[in-house]
């Protein structure tokens, strides 16, 4: 199956050290992959908007607006975690805080295991 996606915001699910290890091991760059999930605008949610904001929708991880960077309120759609070549990634726009990263790990675990 092939997917044609337009460039946009995505959350890289691997930590820097997992990405950098390929470079440090001098592996072929064409074989470097990472996992990403798309960041969608919150306006795509028609029903259950408050449930997304409160963390009650297992497949969605809420992201508040980041006005300084011009990033509107949105959500990470964990239903679409894809492996992508690291070569298509652009520079980092932002980094989750430690608290947000731990909350994301919790949400991802719950989503994948149906906990």
C-alpha positions as CSV (number, residue, x, y, z in Angstrom):
1,X,0.0,0.0,0.0
2,X,1.3,3.4,-0.9
3,X,0.4,6.6,0.9
4,X,0.8,10.0,-0.6
5,X,1.0,12.6,2.2
6,X,1.4,16.3,1.9
7,X,4.2,17.9,3.9
8,X,3.1,19.0,7.3
9,X,3.8,18.7,11.0
10,X,4.5,15.4,12.5
11,X,5.7,14.2,15.9
12,X,8.8,12.1,15.7
13,X,8.3,9.3,18.2
14,X,12.0,8.2,18.5
15,X,14.4,10.0,20.8
16,X,17.4,11.8,19.5
17,X,19.8,9.1,20.6
18,X,17.9,6.5,18.6
19,X,18.2,8.7,15.5
20,X,21.8,9.8,16.1
21,X,23.1,6.2,16.6
22,X,22.8,5.5,12.9
23,X,24.9,8.4,12.0
24,X,27.5,7.5,14.7
25,X,27.6,3.9,13.4
26,X,28.2,5.2,9.9
27,X,25.3,3.2,8.5
28,X,24.0,3.8,5.0
29,X,21.7,6.9,5.3
30,X,19.2,5.5,2.8
31,X,18.3,2.9,5.4
32,X,17.7,5.2,8.3
33,X,14.1,5.2,9.4
34,X,12.1,6.7,12.3
35,X,8.5,6.5,13.5
36,X,6.3,9.6,13.1
37,X,2.7,10.4,13.8
38,X,0.8,13.3,12.1
39,X,-0.2,16.4,14.0
40,X,-3.7,17.4,12.9
41,X,-5.5,20.7,13.6
42,X,-8.0,20.5,16.5
43,X,-10.6,21.9,14.1
44,X,-10.8,18.4,12.5
45,X,-12.6,17.1,15.6
46,X,-16.3,17.4,15.1
47,X,-17.6,15.5,18.1
48,X,-15.9,15.0,21.4
49,X,-13.6,18.0,21.4
50,X,-13.5,18.2,25.1
51,X,-12.8,14.5,25.4
52,X,-9.7,15.0,23.3
53,X,-8.6,18.0,25.3
54,X,-9.1,16.1,28.6
55,X,-7.1,13.0,27.3
56,X,-10.1,10.7,27.1
57,X,-9.7,9.7,23.4
58,X,-7.1,7.0,23.4
59,X,-6.0,7.5,19.8
60,X,-5.4,11.2,20.1
61,X,-2.7,13.1,22.1
62,X,-3.7,16.7,22.6
63,X,-1.3,19.5,21.9
64,X,-2.0,23.0,23.1
65,X,-1.3,25.9,20.8
66,X,2.2,27.2,20.7
67,X,1.8,30.8,19.8
68,X,5.5,31.7,19.8
69,X,6.0,29.2,17.0
70,X,2.8,29.8,15.2
71,X,1.6,26.3,15.9
72,X,-2.2,26.1,16.4
73,X,-3.9,23.8,18.9
74,X,-3.9,20.3,17.5
75,X,-3.6,16.6,18.3
76,X,-1.3,13.7,17.4
77,X,-3.2,11.0,15.6
78,X,-1.7,7.8,17.0
79,X,-3.7,5.7,14.5
80,X,-1.3,6.7,11.8
81,X,2.2,5.9,13.2
82,X,4.4,5.5,10.1
83,X,8.0,4.6,9.5
84,X,9.6,7.2,7.3
85,X,13.1,7.8,6.0
86,X,15.0,10.1,8.2
87,X,16.1,12.0,5.1
88,X,12.6,13.5,4.6
89,X,12.6,15.1,8.1
90,X,13.3,18.8,8.2
91,X,14.8,20.6,11.2
92,X,13.1,20.3,14.6
93,X,10.4,22.8,15.3
94,X,9.8,22.1,19.0
95,X,10.5,19.6,21.7
96,X,8.1,18.2,24.2
97,X,8.8,18.9,27.8
98,X,9.7,16.0,30.0
99,X,6.2,15.9,31.5
100,X,4.6,16.0,28.1
101,X,6.9,13.3,26.7
102,X,6.0,11.0,29.6
103,X,2.3,11.7,29.0
104,X,2.8,10.8,25.4
105,X,4.5,7.5,26.3
106,X,1.6,6.7,28.6
107,X,-0.9,7.5,25.9
108,X,1.0,5.5,23.2
109,X,1.3,2.5,25.5
110,X,-2.5,2.7,26.3
111,X,-3.4,3.0,22.7
112,X,-1.2,0.1,21.5
113,X,-2.2,-2.2,24.3
114,X,-5.8,-1.1,24.8
115,X,-5.2,-0.5,28.5
